[in-house]
Amino acid sequence: MAKTVVRYTSHHDVESAFARVTDWERHRVPLTTITTRPDGFTARTAIGPVGFDDPMDVTAWEPPRRVDLVKRGRVVRGRASITVEPHGTGSVVTWDEDVSVIGVPRLLDPVTRRLLGLMVSTVLRRLLA
């Protein structure tokens, strides 16, 4: 599995930061659309008709401090935890994710980890700017 932990210091207070990082449809990732469900959301990554779904279930919901997710897709599996802590007048958001991509050898975990870290950093920066 490829594990990444990204911390982002934000000027948003805890409540606002949590609301932003759990607004799933605002998670902008190239070639991906987000559809919410009562128990989580699904990220669909595709080019035209070719793609895959990445369903994520919310397994813990503790606003405004923590949300845990389980990735149950046929391509991407794993878990993620997003926590928000006060920091001065703002907050620190920590996104801790551990994934495996089906069909990608463990030898390539460093590449997966790097790409995952870049994606998480980009999403946090856009959501919390």
C-alpha positions as CSV (number, residue, x, y, z in Angstrom):
1,M,0.0,0.0,0.0
2,A,1.1,3.6,-0.6
3,K,0.8,5.8,2.4
4,T,0.9,9.6,2.4
5,V,0.3,12.2,5.1
6,V,-0.2,15.8,4.1
7,R,-0.6,18.7,6.6
8,Y,-1.9,22.0,5.5
9,T,-2.0,25.2,7.7
10,S,-5.0,27.3,6.9
11,H,-6.3,30.7,7.8
12,H,-9.8,29.2,8.1
13,D,-11.1,28.3,11.6
14,V,-11.7,24.6,12.4
15,E,-15.4,24.7,11.5
16,S,-14.9,26.4,8.2
17,A,-11.9,24.2,7.3
18,F,-13.8,21.0,8.1
19,A,-16.8,22.2,6.0
20,R,-14.5,22.9,3.1
21,V,-12.6,19.6,3.1
22,T,-15.8,17.6,3.5
23,D,-17.6,19.4,0.6
24,W,-16.8,16.3,-1.6
25,E,-18.1,17.8,-4.8
26,R,-15.5,20.6,-4.6
27,H,-12.6,18.1,-4.6
28,R,-11.3,19.0,-8.0
29,V,-9.1,16.3,-9.5
30,P,-8.3,16.2,-13.3
31,L,-10.6,13.9,-15.2
32,T,-12.7,13.2,-12.1
33,T,-16.2,14.0,-11.1
34,I,-17.7,13.5,-7.6
35,T,-21.2,12.2,-6.9
36,T,-22.4,12.2,-3.3
37,R,-24.4,9.3,-1.7
38,P,-26.0,9.1,1.7
39,D,-23.1,7.0,3.1
40,G,-20.3,8.7,1.2
41,F,-19.4,9.6,-2.4
42,T,-18.0,8.2,-5.6
43,A,-15.2,9.7,-7.6
44,R,-15.4,8.7,-11.3
45,T,-12.2,9.1,-13.2
46,A,-12.6,8.8,-16.9
47,I,-11.7,9.9,-20.4
48,G,-14.9,9.6,-22.3
49,P,-16.5,6.2,-21.7
50,V,-13.3,4.6,-20.4
51,G,-12.8,5.0,-16.6
52,F,-13.4,3.6,-13.2
53,D,-15.3,4.4,-10.1
54,D,-13.7,5.0,-6.7
55,P,-16.5,4.6,-4.1
56,M,-15.7,5.9,-0.7
57,D,-17.8,5.2,2.4
58,V,-17.8,7.6,5.4
59,T,-17.0,5.3,8.4
60,A,-16.5,8.0,11.1
61,W,-18.1,11.5,11.1
62,E,-17.0,13.8,14.0
63,P,-17.5,17.4,12.8
64,P,-15.7,19.6,13.0
65,R,-12.6,17.5,13.8
66,R,-12.5,14.2,11.9
67,V,-13.8,12.1,9.1
68,D,-12.7,8.6,8.1
69,L,-13.2,7.1,4.7
70,V,-12.9,3.6,3.3
71,K,-12.2,3.2,-0.4
72,R,-14.0,0.1,-1.8
73,G,-13.4,0.3,-5.5
74,R,-12.4,-2.3,-7.9
75,V,-9.3,-0.3,-8.9
76,V,-8.5,1.8,-5.8
77,R,-8.8,0.4,-2.2
78,G,-7.7,1.7,1.1
79,R,-8.6,4.2,3.7
80,A,-8.3,7.9,4.5
81,S,-8.6,10.1,7.6
82,I,-9.0,13.9,7.5
83,T,-8.5,15.7,10.8
84,V,-8.8,19.4,11.6
85,E,-7.1,21.0,14.6
86,P,-7.0,24.6,15.8
87,H,-3.9,26.6,15.1
88,G,-3.9,30.2,16.3
89,T,-6.9,31.8,14.6
90,G,-6.8,29.2,11.8
91,S,-6.4,25.5,11.6
92,V,-4.2,22.6,10.6
93,V,-5.7,20.0,8.3
94,T,-4.1,16.6,8.2
95,W,-5.0,14.2,5.4
96,D,-3.7,10.7,6.1
97,E,-4.3,8.2,3.2
98,D,-3.2,4.6,2.6
99,V,-4.2,3.1,-0.8
100,S,-3.4,0.3,-3.2
101,V,-4.1,0.4,-6.9
102,I,-5.2,-3.0,-8.1
103,G,-2.9,-4.3,-10.8
104,V,0.0,-1.9,-9.9
105,P,2.9,-3.8,-8.4
106,R,4.1,-2.9,-4.9
107,L,7.4,-2.0,-6.5
108,L,5.7,1.1,-7.8
109,D,4.3,2.2,-4.4
110,P,6.8,5.1,-4.3
111,V,5.4,6.4,-7.6
112,T,1.8,5.9,-6.3
113,R,2.7,7.6,-3.0
114,R,4.2,10.6,-4.8
115,L,1.2,11.0,-7.1
116,L,-1.2,10.6,-4.2
117,G,0.7,13.2,-2.2
118,L,0.6,15.7,-5.1
119,M,-3.1,15.1,-5.5
120,V,-3.9,15.6,-1.8
121,S,-1.7,18.7,-1.6
122,T,-3.4,20.2,-4.6
123,V,-6.9,19.5,-3.3
124,L,-6.2,20.9,0.1
125,R,-4.6,24.1,-1.3
126,R,-7.6,24.7,-3.6
127,L,-10.1,24.0,-0.9
128,L,-8.4,26.0,1.8
129,A,-6.9,29.0,-0.1
